[in-house]
Amino acid sequence: MLTKVYIPYGGYYSTPFARWQGSLANEHAIQLGADTSKRWFAEKNWDPAMFDFVYLGITIGQPQWFYGGPWASALMGAESAPGMVISQACTTSATCICQASVGVETGLYQNVYCLMVDRCSNGPHTVWPNPKGPGGEVLSENWLMDNFGRDPWAKNAMIQTAENVADEAGITREQCDALALRRYEQYKDGLDDDRAFQKRYMFPAEVKLSKKKTIFLEADEGVTESTAEGLAGLRPVIPDGVHTFGSQTHPADGNCGVAVTTRDQAKALSRDPEIEIQVISYGYAREKKGFMAKAVVPAARMALEKAGITVQDTAAIKTHNPFAVNDIYLARELNFDADTINNFGCSLIFGHPQAPTAGRCIIEGIEEVAVKGGGYLLWAGCAAGDTAAAMVLKIG
């Protein structure tokens, strides 16, 4: 359990997410994330030089990401801050916040900035020399699609892990479709009143198309409308499977940032000093081969146990749910109603840029709990390699 770590209320942002090959497809993820953060700091009148360390979360290679952490720090204006890269698929944001929190808790850091960026669009194609191959033929990898399609340890595709859990747990196509429709309706709630809820945390991404033309991406791009009839008419991705393209997430592009600091500094930086956000605990787990969605359950239980609470004590639950089965299984195992979580949005609907995905979910959860007047937030989600992470925060 952590006792000394806080996030300033409003000390975070997420850009909108753009479906891959959309408006952010040609933007360098690190440069775009650093530029977005720098503009956000300026709007808040924050001096980026106050940060003594930066965690850069990124999972998809970009040109010169060898220098990723220190480069991002310098581009943001925190030139004296070292930076470190963290990469663990879709739990990258939670791991960045955890590492920053441990550093603040132990006194290693005072003010840490976590910047999480990714661009699924136009992923790199890697080539390695292979002089012993037939004719010296090279080894190659499509960074994104090859890894979505095959775990080198479990030797199956991401979606197969979801189907494995559905089959073992007896989860049906009808349940997955119903859950996907519910999640779309919840996402639409965040669009009410001219996107009032999203505007509590969302910050536009600036895209310079040319020297004379700049656009700002101010809202999510590429979210597909869901209806009961439309979902029922889709074919399963895997023959006889329970998931269609309507009940799984889509790759996306975007970035987010979170400041992690001491209690006094959080109050000084907060947009409302009366609202405190305390980082309480972190959980992690790994499941048997090919059962990724199951790992979320022990990770969530660990985070709750370390926080000294039960799932019934939470004011809100947010998840990274790349497949509908994730939430159905988690709710069944932890004994809560799956329809009541992930209010206002989730990655099943707004997309999956990997590194910033959990960050946006956590940020939305903080705002939801703040609107409710305070309480505990549980975030939990799976990641590549049949792993998962979870966090508990206290707001209010």
N, C-alpha and C positions, 0 to 999 in steps of 0.2 A: 504493500500500500504506500502511495506517495502522499506527502503531507505539505510540501512547500512549493508546488508547481501550479502555475496559473496561466491562463490565456486571457488577454484583455478582451472584454466584451466589445465586439466589433473589430478585434485584432486579427482579422482573417478575411479572405475573399475567395471567390471562385469565378473564373470566367464562365460564360456560357460554354457548353460543349457542342462541337460541330461534328456531325457524322463524317466519317472518313471520306476523303476526296472532296470535301466541301471548302468553305471559306478559309480554313486554317491549313489546308493541305500542303501548301508550299512554304510555310513559315518554319524557320529553325526553332525547335521547341525550347531550347535553352535561352536563346536570344529573345524570343517572344515572351517567355515567362519572366525573364529579368526585366524586360522593358515594361511589362504590365505591372510588376511589383514596384518599379521605380515611379511610374505614374501614380500608383495607388498610395505610395509613401508621400508623394508630393501633395496629393489631395487631403491626406490626413495630417499634414505638417509634421511628419515623422522624419527624423534624421537617420538615414540608414546606417550611418557610422556608429550608432549605438549598439548594433549587433556584434557580439564578440565571436559568434560562430554561425555558420550556415550549413544546413543539411539540404542537399539537392536530391530529390527523389526523381529518378528517371529509369525507364526500363527498355526503351527502344533507341538504339544508337543514333546519334546525330554527328555531323562533321565536327571533329575536334572535341568530342565529349571526354576525351582523356583528361582535359583540363576543367571538366564540368563544374565542380564545386567552387574552386577559387575564381574561375571565369565568371560564373553567375554572380558571385559576391561582388566582384569588381564592377560588372555591368550595372548592378543595382545601386552602386554608390557606397557599398560597404567594403572598400578596398583593403582595409586592414584585417578583415575577418577571413580566417581559413574556411574552406568548404570541404565537405565530404559527400560522396555519392552513395546513395542507398538504393538498392534495386531488389524488390521482391514482389514482382507482378502487382496484383491488385491490393495487397496489404502494404504497399510501399509508404503511403501517407501515414498510416497508423504507426509503422515502424519508425519513420522519421520523428513523429511527435513523441514516441516512447523514448527514443535515444536522446532527444533534446530534453525531455522531462527528467530522465535519470541524471543528466549533466547538471541541470538546475538544482535538483534535489540534493546532490552531493557537493554543490558549490563550485563545480568545475566551470560552469557558465553562469552568467547573469541574464543575458538576453540572447535568445536563439531565434533564428528565422528558418522556417521550414518552407522551401519552395519545391513544389511537386509539378513536374511538367511531362508531357508526352505527346507524340504525334504518331498515331497509328497509320495515318496516310503516308504513302510513299516510303514505306519502311525500307531499310537498307537491304541490299543483296550482297552477302559476304562471300568472298572467294579466298580459299587457302591454297597454297602450292601443294602439289602431291607428286613429287618427282618419281615415286615408285609406282604410280598408277599407270594403267595402259596408255602408252603414248604420252605420259606426263599429264594426263587429264586432271584438271583442278577439282578440288572439293568445293561445293557451293551450298549456300543456305539462303532461303528467303526468310529473313529474320522474323517477320510477323506470322505469315501464313504457315510456314513449316512448324513453328512452335505451337500455334493453335491446333495444328493437326496431329501432333505427335509428342507425347511426353517420352523422353528417352529412357526413363526408368519404368514407368507403368506401361509404356508402349501403346498408348491409346490417345484419341483426340479429347479435347476439353469436353465436348458435348457428350462423349461416351461416359465420362465420369458421372454426369448428371443422370444419364439413363441407367447406369448401374445402381445408383442410389434409389431412383424411382422404382426399379424392378425389385430390389431387395426390400424396400419399405412398403410396396404395394400402392404407390402413388399413381393416379390415373391421368390420362390426357384431359379429361373433363376438369379435374382439380387444377391442373396447370393452366388451362385456358381461363378458368374463373379467376385464378390468382392474377394472371396477366391483365385481365380486364380491370380488376380492382386497383391494381397498381397504376394503370393509365388514368383512371378516374381520380386517384389521389394526386397524381402529377398535375392534372388539370386544376385542382384546388389551388395550387401554387401560382396559377396564371390568373386567378380572379382579381378583380379591381386593378386592372392594368399591371398584372404581375407584382402585386404589392409584397407578397411573401418573398419572392425571388430577389426583389430589389433590396431586401434587408442585408443581403450578403454578396450579390452578384456585381461584378465589375467588368466593363467591356474590354474585349481584346481589340487592339489597334492593328489593322492590316494595311500596310503601305503597298498599294498596287503599282504605283509609279511615283516619280518625283512630284507629280501634280495631283495624284488621286489617292486618298486614304479613306478606308471604310472602318467602321466600328461594329464589331459583332456584339450586339447587346442582348440577344436572346438565343436560346438553344436552337440549333439548326438540324433539321432532319429527323425530328421525332415523328413517328408514324402513328396516326390515329388508330385506335383499337375499338372494335365492336364485337359483340358476341357472335354475330353472323360471320364477320370477317375472320375471326380467330378459328371458328369451327370449320371454315372452308379451306384452311391451309393444310398442306401435306406435312407429315413429320419429317424432320431433317434426316433422321435415321429410320429406315423402314421398320414399322411396328413400334417406333418409339413414341414418347409422350410429349416431346418438345418440338415445336415448329419455330419458324423465324419470328413468330409473334410472341412466343413465350421464352425467348432468350434475348440477351442484350446484343448491341451492335458496337463495333469498334468506333472510336471517336477521337477527337483532338481537343486539347484544352490545358489549362493550368490552374493551380490554386496556391495560396500562401497562408501560413499560420504562424503567429508570433507566440513563443513560449518563454515565460519569464517568472520572476518572483511575484509575490503578492503585492508588495508596495508598487513595483513598476507596473504591474497589470492595472492597478487602480489609476495610476498616473496616465496610462495610455488608453484607458477605456472610454468608450463613448457614453457610458453610464456607470460611474464608479460604484453605484449601489448593486450592480449585477456582477457577481463573481463567477468565474468559470475555473473550477479546480480539476486538474487531472488527477484521478484517483488510482487507477490500476490498468494493467495490461495483461492480456492472456494470449496464449499461443497453443497450437496443436498441429499434429500431422496424423493423417488417417492411413489406412491400408491402401495399397496401390489401386488407383483408379476409382476412388470414392471421395473426391474432393469435397463435395457438399457436406459430408458427414463431419469433416474436421471443424466446422464452425461451432458445433455443439460443445465439444470439450474446451475450445478456446473461450467461448462465452462463459461457460461455467467457471473457468479459471479466473477470468476478470471479475465476475460477480463475487466469487469466494474471497479473492484478495481485497475487494472493496468492502466486504462484510455485509453484503445485501443479497436479496433474492431478486428474481426477475419480476416478481410482483411489486417490488419497491421502486421500479423504474417509472419515470414519467413519460419516456419515449424510447423506442427502439428503432434504430436504423441499421440496415444491412447492405452490404454489397451482394447483390443477388443476380449473378449472370444468367441463371436459369431459374425458372419458377419453382422447381423442386427445392431449391435452397431454403426458401422461406417456409414452405409447407413442412419440410422435415424439421427445421429448427423449431417452429411453433409446436409441432407434435411432441418433440423431445423435451422442450422446456415448459410445456403446458400453458400456452397462451393462444389467443385468437390471432391467426395470421392476418386477418383483415384489419387489425387495429394498428399495425406497425407500418413504417415507411410512409407516413403522411407527408404530403407535398412533393414527393418525388423519390426516385431511387435509380440505381444504375440499370435496372432492367428496362427502364423507359428512356432515360436521358443519355444513356450510352456509357462507354467503357474505354476511357483513354489510358487505363491502367494506373500509372503513378498518381494522378490527382483524383482518381475515382473515390477512394475511401475518404479523402480529405473533404470533397464536396459533401458526401453523405454526413460526415461528422459535423460540418459547418451547418448544414440544414437542421440536423438534430439539435444543435445548440440553440438555434433560433426558435425551433418548435417548443423546446422546454422553456425558453425565456418568455415566449408568448403565454404559456400556461402558468407562469408565475414561479417557476423553479422546480428543481427536483433532479433526479439522476437520469443520465442518458447512457444507454448501452449501445455501442456500435459493435458489429461483428461481421466478418466476411471471409470468404475463401480466397485462395491464391494458388498459383501453379505449383505442381509437385504435391498435390493432396495436402496442402497446408492451410492454415487459417490463423487469424488474429482477432483480438477483441479489445475494446477499451471501455472503461467507465469514467464518466465525467460528472461533476456535480455543478449545477447551474443555480444561481440565486443567492 
